[in-house]
Amino acid sequence: MKKYFIKHPRVLVLTSTFPRWENDAEPAFVFELCRRLTSTFDITVLCPRTPDSKKREFMGGLRVIRFPYFFQRWEKLAMHGGGILNKLKSNPVYYLLVPLFLMGQLWSLIRLLRKERFDLIHAHWLIPQGLIAVLGLMLSRRRIPLLCTSHGGDIFALRGVLLERIKRWIMDKSQAFTVVSHAMKNKVIEIGVAPDRVQVISMGVDLKNLFTPDHQLTRSMRELLFVGRLVQGKGIELLFEAMTRIIDKKPDIRLLLAGAGPLEGELRTWAKENKISDHVNFLGMVKQSLLPDLYRRAALAVFPFVVTKSGVQEGFGLVVVEAMGCECPVVAGDLPAIHDSITHGETGLLVSSGNPEALAETILRALNDQDLCCRMASEARRRVVERFDWEVIAEKYAGVYKQFIGQENIS
């Protein structure tokens, strides 16, 4: 009897953010999206090599190829610590690695395209991956549909006439373009892209197995939680200023910081100089598998997002959805992208961005009104499960893949 094998369409994913190994603390949203599409698509990921990572491996059903761009021990441009843009701000020496990084990914892409057949390319971030994809397709003379996804920094932060033209050129060369929030769609339309060419599909969160509530646990009313990279756009300096006011009213309050980044040294110094060190606990990078316990225990999750002087701002805020999945009440800076997940007074509390006094007052209000917090947290979980669970998001991306591969009947 003959055996028939179903051949899945082949997708090549380009990214600069990807786990270095399984259970890494590095942001894993690109990995999670790819992993959840492997039942329908054969996915290869091209991402940068880092110290101690393997050059090639299979991870979660994905073939992972990590391109070299310097001596491996110094390949830290895309590692944790705030992403490429914040790496460049933290140490100008990293600028020397940028052309090597771009050439390394471009050369690896061209070699892959010449050796293998792919049905679709999915580039995460317009710059650099979208740019690399367009150039790679041109230089290798391959005609493959290109899907680009912007996560925020490449749209909001990379400004200037030349960069705007490059972004518009990449979008024009892409067969499909997605952004992770409606605020980002509005920004892209301002650049000149037709509204019907832009789809809003966020990244997802595992809200059914990992980020779930535990009603047997009692929340600590003396514990605030921040999760995220320690970079300017997250507003941590603002939260530290607010803490000086909160401590006056709640002397036993503590703030847990789950994350790492270039601001850590400054934050530690500021906390010491302003005598709040005993109220702040730096946890460093925390694995995804351990985050739910932090969310389940905290009285509030606080994300005081701000817009930086260079225009950097939050593109969506996955951490907000993670907290909501665990029924942790949320207080967040009022930026347009956050409206996709928070309705003020219904699923969380929004605070005027950049105002430490208002932030302190809102946190104190929430700590003193547990009935309000419980109502908001319960409604927040109900809404995010419906809209942002990985099953929902993966199905949307699978639909986009099928549409542009031209195989809508792929099963």
BAVOLUM-539832 format. One record per residue: x, y, z of N, C-alpha, C in turn; residue in one letter. Coordinates in steps of 0.05 Angstrom, whole numbers. Layout:
NODE,n.east,n.north,n.up,ca.east,ca.north,ca.up,c.east,c.north,c.up,aa
NODE,X,Y,Z,X,Y,Z,X,Y,Z,A
...
***
This chain:
NODE,n.east,n.north,n.up,ca.east,ca.north,ca.up,c.east,c.north,c.up,aa
NODE,17,-24,0,0,0,0,18,25,0,M
NODE,11,44,-17,26,69,-18,20,87,6,K
NODE,41,100,15,38,119,37,39,148,26,K
NODE,21,164,34,20,191,24,27,210,48,Y
NODE,46,228,42,54,246,63,45,274,56,F
NODE,33,288,75,24,315,71,48,334,75,I
NODE,54,349,54,77,367,56,67,395,64,K
NODE,76,404,87,67,430,97,81,453,82,H
NODE,67,475,78,80,499,66,104,507,84,P
NODE,125,517,72,149,525,86,150,555,91,R
NODE,154,562,116,154,590,124,182,596,136,V
NODE,194,618,127,219,628,139,214,652,156,L
NODE,220,651,181,215,673,200,242,687,206,V
NODE,242,713,203,265,730,210,260,746,235,L
NODE,278,745,254,274,759,279,300,766,292,T
NODE,300,786,309,324,792,325,320,785,354,S
NODE,295,780,362,289,772,390,280,743,390,T
NODE,295,725,403,288,697,403,302,684,427,F
NODE,290,664,440,303,651,463,330,638,454,P
NODE,349,641,471,376,629,465,376,599,469,R
NODE,358,589,485,355,561,490,328,557,503,W
NODE,319,533,507,293,528,518,292,538,547,E
NODE,269,549,555,265,560,582,283,584,588,N
NODE,291,598,566,307,622,570,289,644,580,D
NODE,301,664,594,285,687,604,281,708,582,A
NODE,295,704,559,292,723,537,263,723,527,E
NODE,252,746,519,224,747,509,219,726,487,P
NODE,197,711,490,192,687,474,168,689,456,A
NODE,158,713,451,132,715,436,135,706,407,F
NODE,158,711,395,162,701,367,164,670,367,V
NODE,178,660,386,180,630,389,153,618,393,F
NODE,137,629,411,111,618,418,92,619,394,E
NODE,93,641,379,76,642,355,84,620,335,L
NODE,110,618,330,119,598,311,113,570,320,C
NODE,117,565,345,113,538,356,84,529,352,R
NODE,66,548,355,37,541,354,27,539,325,R
NODE,45,544,306,37,541,278,50,517,264,L
NODE,65,501,280,80,479,268,62,456,259,T
NODE,38,454,268,20,433,260,11,437,231,S
NODE,13,461,221,3,468,195,26,477,176,T
NODE,47,488,188,69,499,171,96,488,180,F
NODE,114,485,161,142,477,167,157,503,170,D
NODE,166,509,195,177,536,200,207,534,207,I
NODE,222,552,193,250,556,199,254,584,209,T
NODE,268,587,231,273,613,243,302,621,239,V
NODE,307,645,228,333,656,225,336,679,244,L
NODE,354,676,264,357,696,285,387,698,292,C
NODE,395,719,307,424,723,312,435,703,332,P
NODE,460,696,328,474,679,347,482,696,371,R
NODE,484,683,394,492,696,419,513,679,433,T
NODE,527,690,453,546,674,468,532,649,480,P
NODE,544,626,476,535,601,487,511,588,473,D
NODE,500,602,453,478,590,438,488,572,416,S
NODE,472,553,408,479,536,385,474,550,359,K
NODE,489,543,339,485,556,313,461,544,299,K
NODE,456,518,302,433,505,290,421,485,310,R
NODE,395,484,311,382,465,329,352,464,323,E
NODE,339,444,334,310,442,333,299,448,361,F
NODE,280,467,362,269,476,387,239,478,385,M
NODE,224,463,400,195,465,400,183,459,373,G
NODE,196,441,357,185,434,331,194,453,309,G
NODE,211,473,316,222,492,296,251,486,290,L
NODE,258,491,265,286,491,258,297,519,262,R
NODE,317,521,279,328,547,286,357,550,275,V
NODE,361,570,259,388,576,249,396,603,259,I
NODE,418,604,273,428,629,285,452,639,269,R
NODE,450,663,257,471,672,239,493,685,256,F
NODE,518,681,248,541,694,261,545,722,249,P
NODE,556,740,266,563,767,255,588,778,267,Y
NODE,600,763,286,625,772,298,637,748,313,F
NODE,657,752,329,666,731,347,644,725,367,F
NODE,637,699,371,613,692,386,612,704,414,Q
NODE,634,706,427,633,717,455,625,746,456,R
NODE,626,760,433,619,789,432,592,793,418,W
NODE,578,772,410,553,775,396,530,780,416,E
NODE,529,804,426,510,811,447,491,833,439,K
NODE,492,842,414,476,865,405,446,860,409,L
NODE,437,836,405,408,830,406,400,814,431,A
NODE,419,813,450,412,798,475,395,814,493,M
NODE,386,801,515,369,815,535,383,839,546,H
NODE,367,858,556,378,883,567,365,907,554,G
NODE,342,903,540,328,926,529,326,926,499,G
NODE,337,906,485,335,905,456,357,921,443,G
NODE,358,920,417,380,932,402,382,962,407,I
NODE,359,976,405,360,1005,409,371,1013,436,L
NODE,363,999,457,373,1006,483,402,997,487,N
NODE,410,976,473,438,968,474,456,991,463,K
NODE,447,1002,440,462,1024,428,463,1048,446,L
NODE,442,1054,460,442,1077,479,460,1072,503,K
NODE,460,1047,512,476,1041,536,506,1042,531,S
NODE,514,1035,507,543,1034,501,547,1039,471,N
NODE,558,1063,463,561,1069,435,579,1050,420,P
NODE,595,1034,434,612,1014,421,595,994,405,V
NODE,571,989,414,553,970,400,547,979,371,Y
NODE,549,1005,366,544,1015,339,563,1001,319,Y
NODE,587,993,328,606,980,310,596,953,301,L
NODE,578,941,316,568,915,309,544,916,290,L
NODE,532,940,288,507,942,271,512,934,242,V
NODE,532,946,228,535,937,200,542,907,198,P
NODE,557,897,217,563,868,217,538,851,221,L
NODE,521,860,239,496,847,244,478,846,219,F
NODE,476,869,206,459,871,182,470,853,159,L
NODE,497,855,155,509,839,134,507,809,140,M
NODE,510,802,166,509,774,174,482,762,168,G
NODE,461,777,176,434,767,171,427,766,141,Q
NODE,436,787,127,430,788,98,444,765,83,L
NODE,469,761,89,484,739,76,472,712,82,W
NODE,465,708,108,453,682,115,426,678,101,S
NODE,411,700,99,385,698,85,388,691,56,L
NODE,407,705,42,412,699,14,420,670,9,I
NODE,438,660,26,446,632,24,423,613,27,R
NODE,406,619,47,383,602,51,364,602,27,L
NODE,358,626,17,340,628,-5,350,615,-31,L
NODE,376,615,-34,388,602,-58,389,571,-55,R
NODE,390,561,-31,392,533,-27,365,519,-23,K
NODE,346,534,-12,320,521,-4,296,536,-15,E
NODE,274,523,-16,249,535,-25,231,542,-1,R
NODE,221,566,-1,202,575,20,178,586,7,F
NODE,155,583,20,129,593,9,122,620,20,D
NODE,134,628,42,128,654,54,151,662,72,L
NODE,156,688,74,175,699,93,160,717,112,I
NODE,164,713,138,152,730,159,174,744,174,H
NODE,176,771,170,196,787,182,184,802,206,A
NODE,195,797,230,187,812,254,204,837,257,H
NODE,191,860,257,203,887,257,210,895,229,W
NODE,201,919,221,207,930,195,237,934,192,L
NODE,250,945,212,279,950,212,290,937,237,I
NODE,309,918,234,323,912,208,311,889,192,P
NODE,294,871,204,287,846,190,272,851,164,Q
NODE,253,870,165,237,875,140,256,885,118,G
NODE,274,903,125,293,913,105,311,890,95,L
NODE,320,873,112,337,851,104,322,832,86,I
NODE,296,827,92,280,809,75,277,820,47,A
NODE,271,846,45,267,858,18,293,857,2,V
NODE,315,864,15,341,864,1,348,835,-6,L
NODE,344,816,12,350,788,7,335,777,-17,G
NODE,309,784,-18,293,774,-41,303,786,-67,L
NODE,310,811,-67,320,824,-91,346,812,-100,M
NODE,365,809,-82,392,799,-89,392,770,-96,L
NODE,374,754,-84,373,726,-91,354,720,-114,S
NODE,340,741,-123,321,739,-146,300,718,-141,R
NODE,289,718,-117,268,700,-110,242,716,-107,R
NODE,220,704,-116,194,716,-113,178,701,-93,R
NODE,179,710,-68,165,697,-45,149,718,-31,I
NODE,124,712,-24,108,732,-9,121,739,17,P
NODE,119,765,24,132,775,48,111,787,67,L
NODE,110,777,91,93,788,113,111,802,133,L
NODE,106,827,139,122,842,159,104,848,183,C
NODE,115,845,206,101,851,231,117,872,247,T
NODE,105,894,254,118,914,271,108,911,299,S
NODE,127,913,318,120,910,347,121,937,362,H
NODE,127,958,348,126,984,362,151,1001,359,G
NODE,173,991,369,198,1007,369,206,1016,341,G
NODE,202,999,321,211,1006,294,192,1027,282,D
NODE,167,1029,291,149,1049,281,151,1075,296,I
NODE,151,1074,323,151,1098,339,178,1111,342,F
NODE,200,1095,345,225,1106,353,243,1114,329,A
NODE,243,1099,308,260,1105,285,248,1126,268,L
NODE,256,1151,273,244,1174,260,264,1189,242,R
NODE,254,1207,226,270,1221,207,261,1216,179,G
NODE,266,1234,161,256,1232,133,266,1207,120,V
NODE,292,1201,122,303,1177,109,291,1152,120,L
NODE,290,1150,146,279,1125,159,250,1122,152,L
NODE,234,1144,151,206,1142,144,203,1132,116,E
NODE,220,1140,98,219,1131,70,226,1102,68,R
NODE,246,1094,83,254,1065,83,231,1048,93,I
NODE,218,1056,115,196,1041,126,173,1039,106,K
NODE,167,1062,94,145,1062,74,153,1043,50,R
NODE,178,1043,42,187,1026,20,184,997,27,W
NODE,191,990,52,189,962,61,159,953,61,I
NODE,142,971,71,113,965,72,102,961,43,M
NODE,111,978,25,102,976,-3,111,950,-16,D
NODE,134,940,-7,145,915,-19,133,890,-6,K
NODE,119,894,17,108,871,31,80,865,20,S
NODE,75,839,18,48,831,10,27,833,32,Q
NODE,37,833,57,19,836,80,35,850,102,A
NODE,20,865,119,33,880,140,15,879,165,F
NODE,26,871,188,10,870,212,24,887,234,T
NODE,8,898,252,17,913,275,3,901,300,V
NODE,14,907,323,4,893,347,-17,910,363,V
NODE,-24,934,353,-44,950,367,-57,969,347,S
NODE,-81,979,355,-95,998,338,-80,1025,337,H
NODE,-67,1032,359,-51,1057,360,-29,1056,338,A
NODE,-17,1033,335,4,1030,315,-8,1031,287,M
NODE,-32,1020,283,-44,1022,257,-49,1051,249,K
NODE,-58,1067,268,-62,1096,263,-36,1110,255,N
NODE,-14,1102,268,12,1114,262,20,1106,234,K
NODE,16,1081,226,24,1071,200,8,1086,178,V
NODE,-18,1090,184,-35,1105,165,-24,1133,161,I
NODE,-14,1146,183,-2,1172,181,22,1172,162,E
NODE,37,1150,162,61,1148,145,52,1147,115,I
NODE,28,1138,110,18,1138,83,9,1112,72,G
NODE,7,1092,90,-2,1065,82,-33,1064,82,V
NODE,-44,1052,62,-73,1050,60,-84,1033,83,A
NODE,-106,1041,96,-116,1027,119,-122,997,114,P
NODE,-131,991,90,-138,963,84,-114,945,80,D
NODE,-90,957,80,-66,941,77,-54,933,104,R
NODE,-66,944,126,-55,939,153,-74,924,170,V
NODE,-65,902,181,-82,886,199,-71,888,228,Q
NODE,-89,890,247,-81,890,276,-83,862,287,V
NODE,-60,850,293,-60,824,306,-37,825,327,I
NODE,-45,825,352,-25,827,373,-9,801,375,S
NODE,11,800,392,23,775,400,5,764,422,M
NODE,8,739,429,-10,726,448,3,719,475,G
NODE,-14,709,493,-5,700,519,-19,673,525,V
NODE,-5,655,537,-17,629,544,-35,633,569,D
NODE,-61,639,564,-79,645,585,-96,622,595,L
NODE,-91,598,583,-106,575,591,-90,555,607,K
NODE,-63,556,604,-46,537,618,-26,549,637,N
NODE,-16,574,629,6,586,645,-3,610,661,L
NODE,-13,630,647,-21,655,661,-50,653,669,F
NODE,-55,639,692,-81,634,702,-83,642,731,T
NODE,-107,647,741,-110,655,770,-108,630,788,P
NODE,-102,635,813,-103,614,833,-118,625,857,D
NODE,-144,618,858,-161,630,879,-156,620,907,H
NODE,-138,600,910,-131,590,936,-110,608,949,Q
NODE,-96,624,933,-75,641,944,-87,668,953,L
NODE,-76,679,974,-84,705,984,-63,726,975,T
NODE,-72,747,963,-53,767,953,-41,783,976,R
NODE,-15,790,973,-1,806,993,-8,835,988,S
NODE,-21,848,1006,-29,876,1003,-6,895,1007,M
NODE,18,884,1013,41,901,1016,61,898,993,R
NODE,51,886,971,70,879,949,60,890,922,E
NODE,76,908,910,72,917,883,91,903,864,L
NODE,83,899,839,99,884,820,102,900,794,L
NODE,127,902,784,133,911,757,147,889,742,F
NODE,138,884,717,151,864,700,158,877,674,V
NODE,183,875,665,191,887,640,220,894,640,G
NODE,229,903,617,257,912,614,261,938,628,R
NODE,284,941,640,290,966,655,301,986,635,L
NODE,282,998,620,289,1018,600,270,1042,603,V
NODE,277,1064,590,262,1089,595,232,1087,588,Q
NODE,225,1075,566,197,1075,558,179,1061,577,G
NODE,190,1045,595,173,1030,614,165,1048,638,K
NODE,178,1071,642,170,1090,663,178,1082,691,G
NODE,199,1066,693,207,1057,720,216,1080,738,I
NODE,229,1100,726,238,1123,743,213,1136,755,E
NODE,192,1138,740,167,1150,749,156,1134,773,L
NODE,157,1107,771,148,1090,792,164,1093,817,L
NODE,190,1097,814,207,1101,838,199,1128,852,F
NODE,194,1149,836,185,1174,848,158,1170,863,E
NODE,140,1155,851,115,1150,863,118,1134,889,A
NODE,138,1116,890,142,1100,914,149,1117,938,M
NODE,163,1140,935,170,1157,957,144,1167,971,T
NODE,124,1172,954,98,1182,965,81,1159,977,R
NODE,82,1136,964,66,1113,973,77,1103,1000,I
NODE,103,1103,1004,115,1094,1029,106,1111,1052,I
NODE,101,1137,1048,92,1154,1069,65,1145,1080,D
NODE,48,1134,1062,21,1125,1070,21,1095,1077,K
NODE,39,1080,1064,40,1051,1069,69,1043,1075,K
NODE,78,1046,1099,106,1042,1106,116,1014,1101,P
NODE,99,994,1100,108,966,1096,106,958,1067,D
NODE,101,976,1048,98,969,1020,125,961,1008,I
NODE,125,943,989,149,934,975,143,933,945,R
NODE,164,939,929,162,938,900,181,917,889,L
NODE,170,898,875,186,877,862,190,884,833,L
NODE,215,883,823,221,889,796,231,864,782,L
NODE,215,852,764,223,828,749,232,836,722,A
NODE,258,840,718,269,848,692,297,859,695,G
NODE,310,862,673,337,873,673,339,893,650,A
NODE,360,909,651,364,929,630,384,950,637,G
NODE,390,968,619,411,988,623,406,1008,645,P
NODE,381,1011,654,375,1030,676,380,1019,704,L
NODE,386,993,706,387,981,732,407,995,751,E
NODE,430,1002,741,450,1015,758,440,1042,769,G
NODE,428,1058,750,418,1084,758,395,1081,778,E
NODE,378,1061,774,355,1057,792,365,1050,820,L
NODE,384,1032,821,395,1024,848,407,1048,862,R
NODE,421,1065,848,433,1089,860,412,1108,869,T
NODE,391,1113,852,370,1131,860,355,1121,884,W
NODE,350,1095,885,335,1083,908,351,1087,934,A
NODE,377,1084,932,394,1087,956,395,1116,965,K
NODE,398,1135,945,400,1163,952,374,1174,964,E
NODE,351,1162,955,325,1172,964,313,1154,986,N
NODE,331,1136,997,324,1120,1020,299,1102,1016,K
NODE,297,1090,992,275,1071,988,286,1043,981,I
NODE,312,1039,984,325,1014,977,312,990,992,S
NODE,305,995,1017,293,973,1033,265,966,1023,D
NODE,254,982,1006,227,977,996,227,967,967,H
NODE,251,963,955,253,955,927,269,929,925,V
NODE,259,910,910,273,884,907,277,879,877,N
NODE,303,880,868,310,874,840,312,844,837,F
NODE,294,832,821,294,803,817,310,794,793,L
NODE,317,813,775,331,806,751,312,793,731,G
NODE,323,781,710,306,768,690,293,744,702,M
NODE,267,741,698,252,719,710,240,702,687,V
NODE,243,676,689,232,658,668,202,660,667,K
NODE,191,657,642,162,658,638,148,639,657,Q
NODE,159,615,661,145,595,678,142,604,707,S
NODE,159,623,716,158,632,743,142,658,747,L
NODE,136,672,725,122,698,727,94,695,739,L
NODE,78,674,731,51,673,743,50,674,773,P
NODE,68,661,787,68,662,816,71,690,826,D
NODE,87,707,812,90,735,821,65,750,817,L
NODE,52,746,794,26,760,788,4,751,808,Y
NODE,4,726,815,-17,715,833,-14,725,862,R
NODE,11,733,869,16,741,896,14,771,901,R
NODE,19,787,880,20,816,883,-7,829,886,A
NODE,-8,850,902,-33,866,905,-39,880,879,A
NODE,-19,891,866,-23,905,840,1,900,822,L
NODE,-4,900,796,17,901,776,17,929,765,A
NODE,40,942,765,42,971,757,60,973,733,V
NODE,49,986,712,64,990,687,61,1019,678,F
NODE,78,1037,689,75,1066,684,87,1075,657,P
NODE,78,1063,635,90,1069,609,90,1099,603,F
NODE,112,1107,589,115,1135,581,125,1136,552,V
NODE,124,1160,541,136,1165,515,163,1179,520,V
NODE,184,1168,510,211,1179,514,216,1203,496,T
NODE,237,1218,500,244,1241,484,248,1233,455,K
NODE,258,1209,450,263,1200,423,239,1188,410,S
NODE,216,1188,424,191,1178,413,185,1149,418,G
NODE,202,1135,433,197,1107,440,173,1105,458,V
NODE,155,1087,451,132,1082,469,122,1053,465,Q
NODE,106,1044,483,97,1017,483,80,1011,458,E
NODE,86,988,445,70,981,421,45,966,428,G
NODE,45,951,450,21,936,458,21,932,488,F
NODE,41,919,499,43,913,528,33,886,536,G
NODE,48,865,527,41,838,534,40,833,564,L
NODE,57,847,579,57,842,608,30,849,621,V
NODE,17,869,609,-10,877,619,-29,853,617,V
NODE,-28,840,594,-45,817,589,-38,793,607,V
NODE,-12,789,611,-3,768,630,-14,772,658,E
NODE,-12,797,668,-23,803,694,-53,799,695,A
NODE,-67,808,675,-96,805,674,-104,775,673,M
NODE,-88,759,659,-94,730,658,-93,717,685,G
NODE,-76,728,703,-74,718,730,-92,732,750,C
NODE,-110,748,739,-129,764,755,-114,782,775,E
NODE,-91,793,766,-77,812,782,-87,840,774,C
NODE,-97,856,792,-106,884,785,-83,900,773,P
NODE,-89,916,753,-68,930,738,-72,961,739,V
NODE,-50,975,743,-48,1004,740,-28,1009,718,V
NODE,-35,1026,698,-16,1030,676,-17,1059,666,A
NODE,5,1067,653,7,1093,641,-12,1095,617,G
NODE,-26,1117,614,-47,1120,594,-34,1127,567,D
NODE,-26,1107,552,-17,1110,525,-37,1097,506,L
NODE,-39,1107,481,-59,1097,462,-58,1066,459,P
NODE,-34,1054,457,-33,1025,452,-45,1009,475,A
NODE,-45,1020,499,-55,1005,523,-85,1003,523,I
NODE,-98,1020,507,-127,1019,506,-138,994,493,H
NODE,-121,979,479,-129,953,468,-135,933,489,D
NODE,-122,936,512,-125,916,534,-139,928,558,S
NODE,-136,954,564,-148,966,588,-170,986,581,I
NODE,-193,981,593,-214,1001,593,-215,1012,621,T
NODE,-209,1038,624,-206,1050,650,-230,1046,668,H
NODE,-226,1036,692,-247,1032,711,-262,1006,708,G
NODE,-257,992,685,-271,966,680,-252,943,681,E
NODE,-228,945,668,-209,923,668,-182,932,680,T
NODE,-180,957,689,-155,966,701,-157,996,705,G
NODE,-137,1008,716,-136,1037,721,-114,1050,704,L
NODE,-121,1070,689,-102,1085,673,-94,1111,687,L
NODE,-69,1118,684,-58,1142,698,-46,1160,677,V
NODE,-50,1186,679,-37,1205,661,-7,1200,660,S
NODE,2,1194,636,30,1186,632,49,1208,640,S
NODE,69,1201,655,90,1220,663,84,1235,688,G
NODE,64,1227,703,55,1242,727,59,1225,752,N
NODE,81,1228,767,86,1211,790,66,1215,813,P
NODE,56,1240,816,36,1245,837,10,1229,831,E
NODE,1,1231,806,-24,1217,798,-20,1187,800,A
NODE,4,1177,794,10,1148,795,8,1139,824,L
NODE,20,1154,843,19,1147,871,-10,1147,881,A
NODE,-25,1167,874,-53,1169,883,-69,1146,873,E
NODE,-65,1138,848,-80,1116,836,-73,1090,849,T
NODE,-48,1085,854,-39,1061,867,-51,1059,895,I
NODE,-51,1081,910,-62,1082,937,-92,1077,936,L
NODE,-105,1089,916,-134,1085,913,-140,1055,909,R
NODE,-125,1042,892,-129,1014,886,-124,997,911,A
NODE,-102,1003,925,-96,987,949,-118,990,971,L
NODE,-132,1013,971,-152,1018,991,-181,1010,982,N
NODE,-183,1000,957,-210,993,947,-208,965,934,D
NODE,-208,944,951,-205,917,941,-229,907,925,Q
NODE,-253,917,932,-276,909,917,-274,918,887,D
NODE,-265,943,883,-260,952,856,-239,935,842,L
NODE,-217,929,855,-196,913,843,-206,885,835,C
NODE,-221,873,852,-231,846,847,-250,846,822,C
NODE,-267,867,821,-285,868,798,-270,872,772,R
NODE,-251,891,773,-235,896,748,-219,872,740,M
NODE,-206,859,759,-189,836,753,-205,813,741,A
NODE,-229,808,751,-246,786,740,-255,792,712,S
NODE,-264,817,707,-272,825,680,-249,825,661,E
NODE,-225,834,671,-202,835,653,-194,807,643,A
NODE,-195,787,661,-188,760,652,-208,750,631,R
NODE,-233,755,636,-254,746,617,-248,757,589,R
NODE,-242,783,588,-238,796,562,-212,787,548,R
NODE,-190,785,563,-165,778,550,-165,749,540,V
NODE,-178,731,554,-179,703,545,-193,702,518,V
NODE,-214,718,514,-228,719,489,-212,731,466,E
NODE,-194,749,473,-181,765,451,-152,759,447,R
NODE,-137,751,469,-108,750,467,-96,723,474,F
NODE,-112,703,479,-100,676,483,-85,667,458,D
NODE,-64,652,461,-48,644,438,-64,628,418,W
NODE,-83,613,426,-99,598,407,-114,617,388,E
NODE,-124,639,398,-138,659,382,-118,673,363,V
NODE,-95,681,374,-75,695,358,-63,678,336,I
NODE,-56,653,343,-44,635,324,-63,629,301,A
NODE,-89,627,307,-108,622,286,-110,645,267,E
NODE,-108,669,277,-108,693,260,-84,694,241,K
NODE,-60,688,253,-36,688,236,-36,665,216,Y
NODE,-47,643,224,-49,620,205,-66,629,181,A
NODE,-88,644,186,-104,654,165,-90,672,146,G
NODE,-73,690,157,-57,708,140,-37,692,124,V
NODE,-23,672,136,-4,655,122,-18,642,98,Y
NODE,-41,630,103,-54,615,82,-63,633,59,K
NODE,-72,657,67,-81,675,46,-59,683,27,Q
NODE,-35,688,37,-14,698,20,3,676,9,F
NODE,1,652,20,13,629,7,-5,620,-16,I
NODE,-31,627,-14,-49,619,-36,-61,592,-32,G
NODE,-61,583,-6,-72,556,-1,-92,558,22,Q
NODE,-114,571,17,-134,576,38,-145,550,50,E
NODE,-142,528,35,-153,502,44,-133,485,59,N
NODE,-110,497,66,-90,482,82,-103,473,108,I
NODE,-99,449,116,-111,439,141,-89,432,161,S
***
